Amino acid sequence: MPPERATSSEYGQHAMIKLKSSDVTLHYISKGLPNQPMILFVHGFPECWYSWRFQLKYFSKKYRVVAIDTRGYGLSSKPLYVSDYTAHELAGDVADVIEQLGYDTCILVGHDWVEKLVIMNSPHPQVFRSDLSWTQLKRSWYMFYHQCPIIPELILQSNDFELLESTFLKKPMGLVNTINMDHDDIEVYKYTFAQRGTAKSAINYYRAMFRYQFDLSHSYISAPTLLIWGLNDATLGEELCDGTAKYCADLRIRKIPNVSHWVQQDAPTQCNTYIDVFLNEHSLVENTLDF
């Protein structure tokens, strides 16, 4: 049985969507009025739709909010091959979701894997490639570890997914403000990763990142962009945050001290305020993303 918080209507209604461009079906949760602008939330690793719970409740008052489980996670389809988990495939899924939910544009909010508009603790990927220091290399050890076959997913699943609990709740990676995540929250993540194939699929994103690299040196973001950065990030250095400005035409950076990599969960009130102010500064008609 899924944990209560995984199925609670407090955050919205659960549904499945079969994507037109592939054989992939995604699980998603939505809340708010269909005639309002849509905010689409895309999680990172090792998360799921639930990592946006604070934002779903807050922004559903003014927007239609949608949070997906990306391909490979939880109840979503789990394609077999590493090549199915490239950034290109993820972008295609996002484009399909937007169109099939009846929108031409959206406000896109992402953690780890998304590069546009509102970003949580994720630099432009070209900054990561070109400015990789020895210190950052050591911080990013897990990316190299995830290239190993079989072992990473076995360890992730061992001891009742103990690694998930330590990742979110213990130093050096865990939330600083642990009041924002308890063991019932962790059970939602465990339930997600307990779905057959999720552990392998989630790690395949990292394998694909190494095997299928794209030239991003000329990838320039023209849409107004907000980058929110928790300064206690144990995996990504602050210099990557600052370097992202080179690839954005209109970038706002908001740094939050004493907050971990899991910034939208660690400091939800501050994140929500920053996003709210940012969206109110820009016309949603002119500046939403167009796919």
LINNORZI-V960058 format. One record per pair of residues at least 24 apart in sequence whose C-alpha atoms are under 6 Angstrom apart, sorted by the first residue. I is the first residue (numbers start at 1). J is the second residue. D is the distance in Angstrom with one decimal. If there is no record, write none. Layout:
# LINNORZI-V960058
[[I;J;D] [I;J;D]]
This chain:
# LINNORZI-V960058
[[6;188;5.5] [11;57;5.9] [19;96;6.0] [24;77;5.5] [25;76;5.7] [25;77;5.3] [26;76;4.4] [27;69;5.5] [27;75;5.7] [27;76;5.0] [28;67;5.6] [28;68;4.2] [28;69;5.9] [29;66;5.7] [29;67;5.4] [30;65;5.5] [30;66;4.4] [31;60;5.8] [31;64;5.8] [31;65;5.4] [32;60;4.7] [32;63;5.9] [32;64;4.3] [33;64;5.3] [34;64;5.9] [36;63;5.2] [36;64;5.6] [37;63;5.4] [38;63;5.8] [38;64;4.6] [38;65;5.7] [38;106;5.2] [39;65;4.9] [39;106;5.9] [39;107;4.6] [39;108;5.9] [40;66;4.9] [40;67;5.9] [40;108;5.0] [41;67;4.6] [41;109;4.8] [41;110;5.8] [42;110;4.7] [43;110;5.9] [43;111;5.3] [44;111;5.1] [44;112;4.9] [44;113;5.9] [72;198;5.5] [72;201;4.8] [72;202;6.0] [73;198;5.1] [74;192;4.3] [74;195;5.5] [82;204;5.4] [82;208;5.6] [85;205;5.0] [85;208;5.9] [86;208;5.4] [95;291;6.0] [105;288;5.6] [105;289;5.1] [105;290;4.7] [106;288;5.3] [106;289;5.4] [107;288;5.5] [117;224;5.9] [117;225;3.9] [117;226;5.7] [118;225;5.7] [118;226;4.6] [118;227;5.9] [119;227;4.8] [120;228;5.0] [121;229;4.7] [123;240;5.6] [123;241;5.4] [123;244;5.7] [124;244;5.3] [126;216;5.7] [126;217;6.0] [127;243;6.0] [139;235;4.8] [140;235;5.8] [147;207;5.4] [153;199;5.3] [153;200;5.5] [173;234;5.6] [175;260;5.4] [175;266;5.6] [176;259;5.7] [177;266;5.6] [220;247;4.9] [220;248;5.8] [221;248;4.7] [222;249;5.1] [224;250;4.9] [225;251;4.8] [226;251;5.8] [226;252;4.7] [226;253;6.0] [227;253;4.8] [228;253;5.9] [228;254;4.8] [228;255;5.9] [229;255;4.7] [230;255;5.9] [230;256;4.9] [230;259;4.7] [230;260;5.2] [230;261;5.8] [230;263;5.5] [231;256;5.9] [231;257;5.0] [231;259;5.9] [232;258;5.5] [232;259;5.1] [232;260;4.5] [233;260;4.7] [233;261;4.3]]
